[in-house]
Each structure stands twice: as C-alpha cells, then as structure tokens.
C-alpha cells in the first residue's frame, strides 16, 4: 500500500509527521510517497494551508498536526 505524504521544506509539522509515519512503517507494510507541494502550483493551491497531509487510497485521512493513534487506525482499516 502507498501513503501519499504532502509536505514542504522547512516545515516542523511535516518533519514530525514523517517521523510518525516511519514509526508506523515498523509495524505495517506501506510505502511513503513524499510529495513537495512547492514543486507544483496545483498542489500548493490545493494543500497550501493544510500541510502536512496524509492521503491513503486517494482519501485525505489527516492534515496539520498528525495524530499517531488516529493514523494507525486509518492504516489498519486500509490494510484489511
């Protein structure tokens, strides 16, 4: 399974969220596809004020400050 992670440079919340995703990778089989929103005007317009954004199977499951327990629940549900 792939998890899209929308982020940008010099973003503390993005760094924290990535660490949480990497922690969950130790327990669950998924790949993190990191996408820098600053590389695309479309992504900047769509996610500019929301980052970081976690997207699983085309659905935004979390944004802003990432909650480990809620993210783990989403991963479990999507891995069924």
N, CA, C and O atoms as a Tinker XYZ file with bonds, in Angstrom:
   320  protein
     1  N      0.846000   -1.171000    0.000000    73     2
     2  CA     0.000000    0.000000    0.000000    64     1     3
     3  C      0.897000    1.242000    0.000000    63     2     4     5
     4  O      1.967000    1.253000    0.608000    81     3
     5  N      0.440000    2.274000   -0.688000    73     3     6
     6  CA     1.161000    3.534000   -0.736000    64     5     7
     7  C      0.413000    4.599000    0.062000    63     6     8     9
     8  O     -0.815000    4.678000    0.036000    81     7
     9  N      1.191000    5.410000    0.771000    73     7    10
    10  CA     0.647000    6.545000    1.514000    64     9    11
    11  C      1.291000    7.798000    0.932000    63    10    12    13
    12  O      2.510000    7.961000    0.993000    81    11
    13  N      0.474000    8.678000    0.370000    73    11    14
    14  CA     0.986000    9.954000   -0.133000    64    13    15
    15  C      1.107000   10.913000    1.039000    63    14    16    17
    16  O      0.183000   11.086000    1.834000    81    15
    17  N      2.281000   11.529000    1.119000    73    15    18
    18  CA     2.545000   12.471000    2.197000    64    17    19
    19  C      2.947000   13.802000    1.572000    63    18    20    21
    20  O      4.044000   13.942000    1.030000    81    19
    21  N      2.041000   14.781000    1.655000    73    19    22
    22  CA     2.270000   16.095000    1.067000    64    21    23
    23  C      2.941000   16.991000    2.098000    63    22    24    25
    24  O      2.472000   17.113000    3.230000    81    23
    25  N      4.030000   17.608000    1.700000    73    23    26
    26  CA     4.869000   18.353000    2.623000    64    25    27
    27  C      5.543000   19.514000    1.903000    63    26    28    29
    28  O      5.313000   19.741000    0.715000    81    27
    29  N      6.372000   20.240000    2.631000    73    27    30
    30  CA     7.221000   21.279000    2.028000    64    29    31
    31  C      8.462000   21.430000    2.893000    63    30    32    33
    32  O      8.488000   20.988000    4.042000    81    31
    33  N      9.482000   22.055000    2.336000    73    31    34
    34  CA    10.737000   22.263000    3.062000    64    33    35
    35  C     10.537000   23.195000    4.250000    63    34    36    37
    36  O      9.649000   24.048000    4.256000    81    35
    37  N     11.386000   23.010000    5.253000    73    35    38
    38  CA    11.396000   23.862000    6.446000    64    37    39
    39  C     10.041000   23.908000    7.145000    63    38    40    41
    40  O      9.564000   24.977000    7.526000    81    39
    41  N      9.430000   22.743000    7.309000    73    39    42
    42  CA     8.123000   22.632000    7.950000    64    41    43
    43  C      8.256000   21.664000    9.131000    63    42    44    45
    44  O      8.395000   20.456000    8.939000    81    43
    45  N      8.212000   22.205000   10.347000    73    43    46
    46  CA     8.383000   21.360000   11.530000    64    45    47
    47  C      7.284000   20.312000   11.662000    63    46    48    49
    48  O      7.559000   19.159000   11.993000    81    47
    49  N      6.044000   20.709000   11.404000    73    47    50
    50  CA     4.947000   19.737000   11.486000    64    49    51
    51  C      5.142000   18.606000   10.483000    63    50    52    53
    52  O      4.806000   17.455000   10.762000    81    51
    53  N      5.687000   18.938000    9.317000    73    51    54
    54  CA     5.942000   17.920000    8.288000    64    53    55
    55  C      6.991000   16.925000    8.770000    63    54    56    57
    56  O      6.846000   15.718000    8.578000    81    55
    57  N      8.041000   17.436000    9.393000    73    55    58
    58  CA     9.098000   16.563000    9.904000    64    57    59
    59  C      8.558000   15.650000   10.999000    63    58    60    61
    60  O      8.871000   14.460000   11.028000    81    59
    61  N      7.748000   16.204000   11.901000    73    59    62
    62  CA     7.144000   15.399000   12.969000    64    61    63
    63  C      6.244000   14.308000   12.388000    63    62    64    65
    64  O      6.299000   13.151000   12.806000    81    63
    65  N      5.422000   14.695000   11.423000    73    63    66
    66  CA     4.517000   13.732000   10.799000    64    65    67
    67  C      5.260000   12.615000   10.095000    63    66    68    69
    68  O      4.845000   11.457000   10.154000    81    67
    69  N      6.358000   12.951000    9.429000    73    67    70
    70  CA     7.144000   11.934000    8.724000    64    69    71
    71  C      7.735000   10.934000    9.717000    63    70    72    73
    72  O      7.772000    9.735000    9.442000    81    71
    73  N      8.190000   11.416000   10.855000    73    71    74
    74  CA     8.717000   10.518000   11.888000    64    73    75
    75  C      7.636000    9.556000   12.380000    63    74    76    77
    76  O      7.914000    8.382000   12.627000    81    75
    77  N      6.404000   10.050000   12.523000    73    75    78
    78  CA     5.304000    9.188000   12.946000    64    77    79
    79  C      4.998000    8.133000   11.879000    63    78    80    81
    80  O      4.758000    6.969000   12.200000    81    79
    81  N      5.009000    8.548000   10.615000    73    79    82
    82  CA     4.783000    7.587000    9.533000    64    81    83
    83  C      5.874000    6.520000    9.519000    63    82    84    85
    84  O      5.590000    5.333000    9.355000    81    83
    85  N      7.108000    6.947000    9.689000    73    83    86
    86  CA     8.217000    5.996000    9.696000    64    85    87
    87  C      8.115000    5.039000   10.877000    63    86    88    89
    88  O      8.456000    3.863000   10.755000    81    87
    89  N      7.653000    5.531000   12.004000    73    87    90
    90  CA     7.441000    4.683000   13.176000    64    89    91
    91  C      6.386000    3.620000   12.877000    63    90    92    93
    92  O      6.553000    2.458000   13.245000    81    91
    93  N      5.302000    4.016000   12.212000    73    91    94
    94  CA     4.237000    3.074000   11.872000    64    93    95
    95  C      4.681000    2.071000   10.801000    63    94    96    97
    96  O      4.147000    0.964000   10.730000    81    95
    97  N      5.648000    2.452000    9.979000    73    95    98
    98  CA     6.168000    1.528000    8.964000    64    97    99
    99  C      6.829000    0.307000    9.599000    63    98   100   101
   100  O      6.923000   -0.747000    8.970000    81    99
   101  N      7.276000    0.444000   10.819000    73    99   102
   102  CA     7.884000   -0.691000   11.518000    64   101   103
   103  C      6.855000   -1.775000   11.820000    63   102   104   105
   104  O      7.213000   -2.941000   11.983000    81   103
   105  N      5.578000   -1.395000   11.894000    73   103   106
   106  CA     4.503000   -2.330000   12.231000    64   105   107
   107  C      3.625000   -2.712000   11.039000    63   106   108   109
   108  O      3.058000   -3.804000   11.003000    81   107
   109  N      3.516000   -1.806000   10.067000    73   107   110
   110  CA     2.581000   -2.010000    8.959000    64   109   111
   111  C      3.298000   -1.885000    7.615000    63   110   112   113
   112  O      4.200000   -1.062000    7.461000    81   111
   113  N      2.888000   -2.710000    6.640000    73   111   114
   114  CA     3.548000   -2.678000    5.326000    64   113   115
   115  C      2.967000   -1.597000    4.407000    63   114   116   117
   116  O      1.937000   -1.808000    3.766000    81   115
   117  N      3.624000   -0.457000    4.348000    73   115   118
   118  CA     3.215000    0.591000    3.412000    64   117   119
   119  C      4.442000    1.392000    3.002000    63   118   120   121
   120  O      5.465000    1.406000    3.686000    81   119
   121  N      4.300000    2.062000    1.856000    73   119   122
   122  CA     5.365000    2.886000    1.322000    64   121   123
   123  C      4.950000    4.349000    1.427000    63   122   124   125
   124  O      3.815000    4.702000    1.104000    81   123
   125  N      5.865000    5.191000    1.877000    73   123   126
   126  CA     5.599000    6.630000    1.959000    64   125   127
   127  C      6.049000    7.277000    0.652000    63   126   128   129
   128  O      7.219000    7.195000    0.276000    81   127
   129  N      5.116000    7.915000   -0.026000    73   127   130
   130  CA     5.428000    8.671000   -1.240000    64   129   131
   131  C      5.362000   10.148000   -0.853000    63   130   132   133
   132  O      4.281000   10.725000   -0.736000    81   131
   133  N      6.528000   10.743000   -0.660000    73   131   134
   134  CA     6.574000   12.132000   -0.207000    64   133   135
   135  C      6.495000   13.066000   -1.414000    63   134   136   137
   136  O      7.220000   12.899000   -2.395000    81   135
   137  N      5.606000   14.046000   -1.324000    73   135   138
   138  CA     5.402000   14.991000   -2.421000    64   137   139
   139  C      5.532000   16.418000   -1.887000    63   138   140   141
   140  O      4.792000   16.831000   -0.994000    81   139
   141  N      6.477000   17.153000   -2.447000    73   139   142
   142  CA     6.713000   18.540000   -2.063000    64   141   143
   143  C      5.704000   19.426000   -2.791000    63   142   144   145
   144  O      5.737000   19.532000   -4.017000    81   143
   145  N      4.813000   20.057000   -2.036000    73   143   146
   146  CA     3.767000   20.852000   -2.683000    64   145   147
   147  C      4.327000   22.086000   -3.381000    63   146   148   149
   148  O      3.695000   22.627000   -4.287000    81   147
   149  N      5.505000   22.531000   -2.965000    73   147   150
   150  CA     6.097000   23.709000   -3.594000    64   149   151
   151  C      6.593000   23.425000   -5.014000    63   150   152   153
   152  O      6.903000   24.357000   -5.756000    81   151
   153  N      6.669000   22.161000   -5.393000    73   151   154
   154  CA     7.108000   21.784000   -6.739000    64   153   155
   155  C      5.972000   21.895000   -7.757000    63   154   156   157
   156  O      6.196000   21.755000   -8.959000    81   155
   157  N      4.763000   22.143000   -7.275000    73   155   158
   158  CA     3.601000   22.187000   -8.162000    64   157   159
   159  C      2.635000   23.279000   -7.722000    63   158   160   161
   160  O      2.207000   23.311000   -6.568000    81   159
   161  N      2.293000   24.179000   -8.650000    73   159   162
   162  CA     1.320000   25.231000   -8.329000    64   161   163
   163  C     -0.022000   24.628000   -7.928000    63   162   164   165
   164  O     -0.696000   25.132000   -7.030000    81   163
   165  N     -0.402000   23.547000   -8.600000    73   163   166
   166  CA    -1.677000   22.884000   -8.308000    64   165   167
   167  C     -1.700000   22.342000   -6.877000    63   166   168   169
   168  O     -2.679000   22.521000   -6.153000    81   167
   169  N     -0.607000   21.675000   -6.477000    73   167   170
   170  CA    -0.547000   21.124000   -5.118000    64   169   171
   171  C     -0.465000   22.237000   -4.076000    63   170   172   173
   172  O     -1.056000   22.124000   -3.003000    81   171
   173  N      0.261000   23.308000   -4.383000    73   171   174
   174  CA     0.355000   24.439000   -3.454000    64   173   175
   175  C     -1.021000   25.060000   -3.239000    63   174   176   177
   176  O     -1.391000   25.391000   -2.112000    81   175
   177  N     -1.773000   25.217000   -4.321000    73   175   178
   178  CA    -3.117000   25.785000   -4.208000    64   177   179
   179  C     -4.043000   24.864000   -3.413000    63   178   180   181
   180  O     -4.851000   25.326000   -2.607000    81   179
   181  N     -3.916000   23.557000   -3.649000    73   179   182
   182  CA    -4.804000   22.579000   -3.011000    64   181   183
   183  C     -4.486000   22.387000   -1.528000    63   182   184   185
   184  O     -5.398000   22.310000   -0.704000    81   183
   185  N     -3.181000   22.308000   -1.180000    73   183   186
   186  CA    -2.782000   21.937000    0.183000    64   185   187
   187  C     -2.021000   23.012000    0.946000    63   186   188   189
   188  O     -1.577000   22.762000    2.067000    81   187
   189  N     -1.860000   24.199000    0.374000    73   187   190
   190  CA    -1.005000   25.224000    0.959000    64   189   191
   191  C     -1.149000   25.464000    2.446000    63   190   192   193
   192  O     -0.145000   25.581000    3.148000    81   191
   193  N     -2.362000   25.539000    2.941000    73   191   194
   194  CA    -2.586000   25.831000    4.360000    64   193   195
   195  C     -2.843000   24.582000    5.194000    63   194   196   197
   196  O     -3.054000   24.676000    6.404000    81   195
   197  N     -2.828000   23.424000    4.562000    73   195   198
   198  CA    -3.184000   22.186000    5.269000    64   197   199
   199  C     -1.981000   21.335000    5.672000    63   198   200   201
   200  O     -2.117000   20.454000    6.521000    81   199
   201  N     -0.830000   21.572000    5.096000    73   199   202
   202  CA     0.282000   20.642000    5.237000    64   201   203
   203  C      0.724000   20.448000    6.680000    63   202   204   205
   204  O      0.583000   21.360000    7.495000    81   203
   205  N      1.244000   19.299000    7.003000    73   203   206
   206  CA     1.359000   18.127000    6.148000    64   205   207
   207  C      0.005000   17.463000    5.934000    63   206   208   209
   208  O     -0.921000   17.637000    6.726000    81   207
   209  N     -0.093000   16.700000    4.853000    73   207   210
   210  CA    -1.324000   15.993000    4.521000    64   209   211
   211  C     -0.993000   14.524000    4.275000    63   210   212   213
   212  O     -0.066000   14.201000    3.533000    81   211
   213  N     -1.766000   13.637000    4.910000    73   211   214
   214  CA    -1.616000   12.193000    4.700000    64   213   215
   215  C     -2.814000   11.729000    3.885000    63   214   216   217
   216  O     -3.965000   11.961000    4.257000    81   215
   217  N     -2.525000   11.067000    2.762000    73   215   218
   218  CA    -3.567000   10.580000    1.862000    64   217   219
   219  C     -3.387000    9.079000    1.661000    63   218   220   221
   220  O     -2.308000    8.616000    1.293000    81   219
   221  N     -4.443000    8.337000    1.905000    73   219   222
   222  CA    -4.425000    6.883000    1.718000    64   221   223
   223  C     -5.543000    6.520000    0.752000    63   222   224   225
   224  O     -6.697000    6.897000    0.954000    81   223
   225  N     -5.194000    5.789000   -0.295000    73   223   226
   226  CA    -6.169000    5.374000   -1.306000    64   225   227
   227  C     -6.994000    6.547000   -1.840000    63   226   228   229
   228  O     -8.204000    6.433000   -2.032000    81   227
   229  N     -6.316000    7.679000   -2.077000    73   227   230
   230  CA    -6.977000    8.842000   -2.649000    64   229   231
   231  C     -7.814000    9.656000   -1.681000    63   230   232   233
   232  O     -8.465000   10.620000   -2.085000    81   231
   233  N     -7.806000    9.281000   -0.408000    73   231   234
   234  CA    -8.608000    9.985000    0.599000    64   233   235
   235  C     -7.700000   10.649000    1.623000    63   234   236   237
   236  O     -6.802000   10.012000    2.174000    81   235
   237  N     -7.937000   11.935000    1.877000    73   235   238
   238  CA    -7.173000   12.641000    2.906000    64   237   239
   239  C     -7.646000   12.130000    4.261000    63   238   240   241
   240  O     -8.820000   12.254000    4.609000    81   239
   241  N     -6.718000   11.554000    5.021000    73   239   242
   242  CA    -7.092000   10.991000    6.320000    64   241   243
   243  C     -6.626000   11.869000    7.474000    63   242   244   245
   244  O     -7.189000   11.807000    8.567000    81   243
   245  N     -5.598000   12.689000    7.239000    73   243   246
   246  CA    -5.148000   13.619000    8.276000    64   245   247
   247  C     -4.410000   14.772000    7.634000    63   246   248   249
   248  O     -3.839000   14.640000    6.552000    81   247
   249  N     -4.430000   15.912000    8.319000    73   247   250
   250  CA    -3.626000   17.055000    7.896000    64   249   251
   251  C     -3.332000   17.919000    9.108000    63   250   252   253
   252  O     -3.990000   17.817000   10.144000    81   251
   253  N     -2.324000   18.777000    8.955000    73   251   254
   254  CA    -1.901000   19.609000   10.077000    64   253   255
   255  C     -1.109000   18.768000   11.059000    63   254   256   257
   256  O     -0.236000   18.000000   10.655000    81   255
   257  N     -1.399000   18.902000   12.327000    73   255   258
   258  CA    -0.698000   18.094000   13.337000    64   257   259
   259  C     -1.220000   16.661000   13.242000    63   258   260   261
   260  O     -2.411000   16.413000   13.428000    81   259
   261  N     -0.320000   15.721000   12.952000    73   259   262
   262  CA    -0.688000   14.328000   12.736000    64   261   263
   263  C     -0.826000   13.609000   14.082000    63   262   264   265
   264  O      0.046000   13.714000   14.945000    81   263
   265  N     -1.921000   12.887000   14.244000    73   263   266
   266  CA    -2.203000   12.138000   15.467000    64   265   267
   267  C     -1.853000   10.672000   15.237000    63   266   268   269
   268  O     -2.435000   10.025000   14.367000    81   267
   269  N     -0.910000   10.147000   16.008000    73   267   270
   270  CA    -0.409000    8.788000   15.814000    64   269   271
   271  C     -1.508000    7.735000   15.932000    63   270   272   273
   272  O     -1.610000    6.859000   15.074000    81   271
   273  N     -2.320000    7.805000   16.964000    73   271   274
   274  CA    -3.364000    6.797000   17.182000    64   273   275
   275  C     -4.394000    6.808000   16.055000    63   274   276   277
   276  O     -4.802000    5.750000   15.574000    81   275
   277  N     -4.813000    7.993000   15.638000    73   275   278
   278  CA    -5.803000    8.096000   14.560000    64   277   279
   279  C     -5.217000    7.609000   13.240000    63   278   280   281
   280  O     -5.904000    6.952000   12.458000    81   279
   281  N     -3.953000    7.927000   12.991000    73   279   282
   282  CA    -3.304000    7.487000   11.761000    64   281   283
   283  C     -3.147000    5.967000   11.748000    63   282   284   285
   284  O     -3.356000    5.328000   10.716000    81   283
   285  N     -2.782000    5.396000   12.876000    73   283   286
   286  CA    -2.667000    3.938000   12.962000    64   285   287
   287  C     -4.004000    3.262000   12.685000    63   286   288   289
   288  O     -4.055000    2.236000   12.007000    81   287
   289  N     -5.073000    3.830000   13.204000    73   287   290
   290  CA    -6.414000    3.277000   12.951000    64   289   291
   291  C     -6.727000    3.300000   11.462000    63   290   292   293
   292  O     -7.227000    2.314000   10.919000    81   291
   293  N     -6.438000    4.411000   10.798000    73   291   294
   294  CA    -6.682000    4.519000    9.348000    64   293   295
   295  C     -5.862000    3.496000    8.578000    63   294   296   297
   296  O     -6.363000    2.883000    7.635000    81   295
   297  N     -4.622000    3.307000    8.965000    73   295   298
   298  CA    -3.763000    2.329000    8.285000    64   297   299
   299  C     -4.331000    0.921000    8.437000    63   298   300   301
   300  O     -4.407000    0.166000    7.468000    81   299
   301  N     -4.727000    0.578000    9.650000    73   299   302
   302  CA    -5.300000   -0.750000    9.884000    64   301   303
   303  C     -6.522000   -0.986000    9.025000    63   302   304   305
   304  O     -6.671000   -2.052000    8.427000    81   303
   305  N     -7.402000    0.009000    8.960000    73   303   306
   306  CA    -8.632000   -0.132000    8.169000    64   305   307
   307  C     -8.327000   -0.284000    6.676000    63   306   308   309
   308  O     -9.004000   -1.043000    5.982000    81   307
   309  N     -7.326000    0.423000    6.185000    73   307   310
   310  CA    -6.992000    0.375000    4.777000    64   309   311
   311  C     -6.170000   -0.843000    4.387000    63   310   312   313
   312  O     -6.064000   -1.170000    3.205000    81   311
   313  N     -5.595000   -1.506000    5.361000    73   311   314
   314  CA    -4.797000   -2.711000    5.077000    64   313   315
   315  C     -5.646000   -3.979000    5.099000    63   314   316   317
   316  O     -5.146000   -5.059000    4.785000    81   315
   317  N     -6.922000   -3.863000    5.467000    73   315   318
   318  CA    -7.793000   -5.041000    5.527000    64   317   319
   319  C     -8.040000   -5.601000    4.162000    63   318   320
   320  O     -8.753000   -6.596000    4.023000    81   319
